[in-house]
Amino acid sequence: MSDIERLTITLPADMAAIVKSAVEAGDYASTSEVVREAIRDWKMKRALQLQELAALKQDIDKGLADVAAGRVREFDAEAIIARGRKLLADRSKSV
């Protein structure tokens, strides 16, 4: 780590106990290591969330473009319900 900045954080007692316990158990050399790993995990999770959000936005844009171009079908709730029930039944048979 070329640039290190010292931060002071405040945690609820239960979280602080978890961090201290991980260090005392030897899983980490310091509380800073625990926090660094937690932030790395958060960054990875956040990146995945952003990817999923971008994909969802793409799907929404595609759907809106389809509507604008007139590529729509009549909404048939009964057909959707029947399809869902069939999928559930098929899934139950395969288990």
Steps between C-alpha positions, in 0.01 A plus 500: 500500500672814382268759655354421838251724672400456860127506568314477825175306481224448750324164516214367707623284788394174336690578179808612693489172694488301176802688363698455822403133519629438146835654595520313833423173322796559273294533184643848447812675623319825579165670507613698196535176303144403593369835381706489178362158412147613580543796266643277224197271536266801494668635185455166325136473608436860394657437157269200450200707605594770250537240224158356582349848507652582160358176357159580646511850351586346162200268527275792593630708208443207264147457631424869461640494147279200420194686630592813304541289182167329556654160574253408773258220576172503684548437872353160590522444875340157481759377249781633719356330809454172310858516372631564851303209641631272226859607569453431872344162430783406264755610760329290769512192278873536441586514872 
